[in-house]
Structures are given as C-alpha cells and as structure tokens.
C-alpha cells in the first residue's frame, strides 16, 4: 500500500507531462500546417477534394440534427414563455441561441465526428503503410502536403455548415412555434432584431472557422502519430473525437467570454 501511494504522484506527474508534450506537438502540427499556406498551388487540388468530401458527408447529418434541435428549443422555450405571458419572444430567444452558441458547436462536432474521423483514419492508414516516412525520404513535408489543405477545408466547411445549422434550426423552430403553437410570424422574427447584433453573426462564423481548424489539426495529429495496426488507427479515431470535443468546448468558452467583454449584449 505504501509503495502504491509512493508511485501515485510519479504516475500523475508522468501523465501530466505526456499530456503537455502531446499538446505542444499538436500546436506544432497546426502552426506548421499554416506556415506554408501561401503556397496555394501545392495544395489547391487536395483542398478542393477535401472540401467536397467533408461537405458530402456532413450536409445531410447537419440538416437532420439542426431541424429537430431548433424545434426542441422552440418547444421548450415556447412553453416557458407561454407560462410567463411572453410567447412572442420565443422566436427571438430561439434565433439568438442558434446563432450565438448552438450553430458553431453543432458544426464543429459534426466536422469532428464525421469528417474528422475519416481524416484520422486516412492519415493513420498512411502512417501504418509508411507513406508518411516515404514522403519524408523523397524530401516532401507530409504536413505541408497533407495537413495544410485539410486544415483550410475543414475550416471552410465548418463555416458553411454553421450557416446551414442556423437556417435549418430557425425553420424548424418557426414551424413548431408559429404553426403548432399559433404565434404570429411577425412576432416570431421581430424580437430577434432587438437581441442580436451584426457582430453576433460575425463571431459565430469566426468560432466555426476556428473550430474547423481545431478539428482538422487534432484529426491529422492523431492519425499521423497512431500506433501501428488497425487497433491503433481505431484508438486514434476515438481519441481524436474526444479531444476535439474537449478543446472545442473550452475554446468556445474563452471566445464567448472575450466577445461579451468587447461587445456587451443588447437588452
């Protein structure tokens, strides 16, 4: 028992050190991928292919998630607002919630869960087949050739998906709040202009753009550093999704806090 208690601090110290090492390597991968962004001719073709792939695999799931999500928020908020006698404010609250918080997070999680897992498995397969090592032998930096286009593709698709989530969520909330609960269409949309600013939309798109970079960077890093064998690739995919979710939620809190300090909400 004394031996286990003695080893516990050392084990915790090693785990913390390993986590810090992986965080540093992840940041290095992200920054190295962005360093050769100016050389567009080298990664333009891969960028177009990755954009098409990510948009194709995430477009339908994001619609299937956003519509019931907006409807659920509308039903819950509408029920509470009806009890308070402020049912006309349901549209404003729904639109504000979708634009400020729900849309960028939903887009990031979909890019991570659907597209990021595919990116991790692809990079992991290249790693276990020694394709990455072969590229380095030929004098080709695999981060510049493979990671850079995936970073920009994921960020662009995440921003586009964010707009789709907002549109689909508001339409779903409109149907259940206006058609099902009897709120007038004018009252549904009128309150949104009193709560939202143009900067709210800009920070939402910016957050989705940043979350796309995070999802792609984590996916590429986990795939390029996975253990050899199919089991290692599977574990890398699982870790990539989990780590991306944690980092995205933490980043969202930081960006939201900074934004609310710089641009106080309107009342």
C-alpha positions in Angstrom: 0.0 0.0 0.0 2.8 2.4 0.9 4.5 1.5 -2.5 1.4 2.3 -4.4 0.9 5.6 -2.6 4.5 6.5 -3.3 4.1 5.7 -7.0 0.9 7.6 -7.4 2.5 11.1 -7.6 5.1 9.8 -10.1 2.3 8.3 -12.3 0.3 11.5 -12.2 3.4 13.6 -13.0 4.2 11.4 -16.0 0.6 11.6 -17.3 0.6 15.4 -17.0 4.0 15.6 -18.7 2.8 13.4 -21.5 -0.4 15.5 -21.9 1.7 18.6 -22.1 4.1 17.0 -24.7 1.1 16.0 -26.9 -0.4 19.4 -26.6 2.8 21.0 -27.7 3.2 18.6 -30.6 -0.4 19.3 -31.6 0.2 23.1 -31.6 3.4 22.5 -33.7 1.4 20.4 -36.2 -1.2 23.2 -36.5 1.3 26.0 -36.9 3.5 24.0 -39.3 0.4 23.3 -41.4 -0.4 27.0 -41.5 3.2 28.1 -42.2 3.1 27.2 -46.0 -0.4 28.4 -46.6 0.9 30.9 -49.1 2.0 28.1 -51.4 -1.5 27.5 -52.7 -0.5 25.7 -55.9 0.9 22.8 -53.9 -2.3 22.0 -52.0 -5.2 23.5 -54.1 -6.2 20.2 -55.6 -6.2 18.4 -52.3 -8.1 21.3 -50.8 -11.0 21.1 -53.3 -11.2 17.3 -52.9 -11.3 17.6 -49.1 -13.9 20.3 -49.2 -16.2 18.2 -51.4 -15.7 15.1 -49.3 -16.4 17.0 -46.0 -19.4 18.8 -47.4 -20.8 15.5 -48.9 -20.5 13.5 -45.7 -21.8 16.3 -43.3 -24.5 18.1 -45.3 -27.3 15.6 -44.6 -26.5 14.8 -41.0 -26.3 18.5 -40.1 -29.8 19.1 -41.6 -31.2 16.1 -39.7 -29.7 17.4 -36.5 -30.5 21.1 -36.9 -34.2 20.9 -37.7 -35.2 18.8 -34.6 -32.8 20.8 -32.5 -34.4 24.0 -33.4 -37.8 22.5 -32.9 -36.9 21.2 -29.5 -35.5 24.5 -28.3 -38.6 26.3 -29.7 -41.0 23.9 -27.9 -39.2 24.2 -24.6 -38.7 28.0 -24.7 -42.3 28.5 -26.1 -43.8 26.5 -23.2 -41.9 28.5 -20.6 -42.7 31.8 -22.4 -46.4 31.0 -22.6 -46.5 30.4 -18.8 -44.8 33.8 -18.4 -47.1 35.6 -20.9 -44.2 36.4 -23.3 -44.8 33.8 -26.0 -44.0 36.4 -28.7 -40.4 36.4 -27.5 -39.8 32.7 -28.4 -38.5 33.5 -31.9 -36.0 36.0 -30.6 -34.7 33.6 -28.0 -34.5 30.7 -30.4 -32.7 32.8 -33.1 -30.3 34.2 -30.5 -29.5 30.7 -29.1 -29.0 29.2 -32.6 -26.7 31.9 -33.8 -24.7 32.6 -30.7 -24.0 29.1 -29.4 -25.7 26.1 -31.0 -24.7 26.6 -34.6 -20.9 26.7 -34.3 -20.8 23.9 -31.8 -23.0 21.7 -33.9 -21.0 22.3 -37.0 -17.7 21.7 -35.2 -18.9 18.4 -33.6 -20.2 17.2 -37.0 -17.0 18.1 -38.8 -15.1 16.3 -36.0 -17.3 13.2 -35.7 -18.0 12.6 -39.4 -15.2 14.3 -41.3 -12.5 14.3 -38.6 -12.8 10.6 -38.0 -12.4 10.0 -41.8 -9.3 12.3 -41.8 -7.8 10.4 -38.8 -8.3 7.0 -40.3 -6.9 8.2 -43.7 -3.8 9.7 -42.0 -3.5 6.6 -39.8 -3.6 4.3 -42.7 -0.9 6.3 -44.5 1.2 6.1 -41.3 1.0 2.4 -40.8 1.8 1.9 -44.5 4.9 4.1 -44.1 3.6 6.5 -46.7 4.5 9.5 -44.5 8.0 8.2 -44.0 8.4 7.7 -47.7 7.3 11.3 -48.4 10.0 12.5 -46.0 12.6 10.3 -47.7 11.6 12.0 -51.0 12.0 15.4 -49.5 8.3 16.2 -49.2 7.0 17.5 -45.9 3.8 15.5 -45.2 2.4 18.3 -43.1 2.6 20.8 -45.9 1.3 18.4 -48.5 -1.5 16.7 -46.4 -2.3 18.7 -43.3 -2.5 22.2 -44.8 -5.3 21.5 -47.3 -7.3 19.6 -44.6 -7.0 22.5 -42.2 -8.4 25.0 -44.6 -11.0 22.6 -46.0 -12.4 21.8 -42.5 -12.5 25.5 -41.5 -14.3 26.5 -44.7 -16.8 23.6 -44.5 -17.4 24.3 -40.8 -18.3 27.9 -41.6 -20.7 26.9 -44.3 -22.3 24.2 -42.1 -22.7 26.8 -39.4 -24.9 28.9 -41.7 -26.9 25.7 -42.6 -27.5 24.9 -38.9 -28.8 28.5 -38.3 -31.2 28.3 -41.3 -32.4 24.8 -40.6 -32.8 25.4 -36.9 -34.7 28.6 -37.3 -37.0 27.0 -39.9 -37.7 24.1 -37.5 -38.4 26.4 -34.7 -40.6 28.5 -37.0 -42.8 25.5 -37.9 -43.4 24.4 -34.3 -43.7 27.8 -32.8 -45.8 29.5 -35.5 -47.8 26.6 -37.0 -48.1 24.4 -33.9 -48.3 27.0 -31.1 -50.1 29.8 -33.0 -47.5 32.6 -32.7 -47.8 35.2 -35.5 -44.9 35.1 -38.0 -44.2 38.8 -37.4 -43.8 38.4 -33.7 -41.6 35.4 -34.2 -39.0 37.3 -36.2 -39.5 40.8 -34.8 -37.8 40.2 -31.5 -34.7 38.7 -33.0 -33.5 42.2 -34.2 -33.7 43.5 -30.6 -31.4 40.8 -29.1 -28.9 40.3 -31.9 -26.2 42.4 -33.4 -24.3 42.0 -36.7 -21.2 41.2 -34.6 -23.0 38.2 -33.2 -23.1 36.6 -36.7 -19.5 37.5 -37.3 -18.3 35.9 -34.1 -20.4 32.8 -34.8 -18.8 32.4 -38.2 -15.4 33.1 -36.7 -15.9 30.5 -34.0 -17.0 27.9 -36.6 -13.9 28.7 -38.6 -11.6 28.3 -35.6 -13.3 25.1 -34.6 -12.8 23.7 -38.1 -9.0 24.3 -37.7 -9.1 22.6 -34.3 -10.9 19.5 -35.6 -8.6 19.1 -38.6 -5.5 19.6 -36.6 -6.4 17.1 -33.9 -7.5 14.6 -36.5 -4.3 14.9 -38.5 -2.1 14.8 -35.5 -3.8 11.7 -34.0 -3.7 9.9 -37.4 0.0 10.7 -38.0 1.0 9.6 -34.6 -1.2 6.5 -34.1 0.1 3.0 -33.1 0.8 0.6 -35.9 -2.0 -1.8 -36.8 -5.8 -1.5 -37.3 -6.3 -1.3 -33.5 -4.0 1.8 -33.3 -6.0 3.5 -36.0 -9.3 2.8 -34.3 -8.0 4.2 -31.0 -6.6 7.3 -32.8 -10.1 7.9 -34.2 -11.7 7.6 -30.8 -9.1 9.9 -29.2 -9.4 12.5 -32.0 -13.2 12.8 -31.5 -12.9 13.1 -27.7 -10.0 15.5 -27.7 -11.7 17.7 -30.3 -14.9 17.9 -28.3 -13.0 19.0 -25.2 -10.8 21.6 -27.0 -13.8 23.0 -28.9 -15.9 23.5 -25.8 -13.0 25.1 -23.9 -12.2 27.4 -26.9 -15.9 28.3 -27.2 -16.0 29.4 -23.6 -12.9 31.5 -24.0 -14.1 33.2 -27.2 -17.5 33.8 -25.8 -16.1 35.4 -22.7 -13.8 37.7 -24.7 -16.7 38.6 -27.1 -19.1 39.5 -24.3 -16.4 41.8 -22.7 -15.7 43.5 -26.0 -19.3 43.6 -27.2 -21.8 43.6 -24.3 -25.2 42.1 -25.1 -28.1 44.3 -26.0 -31.2 44.5 -23.8 
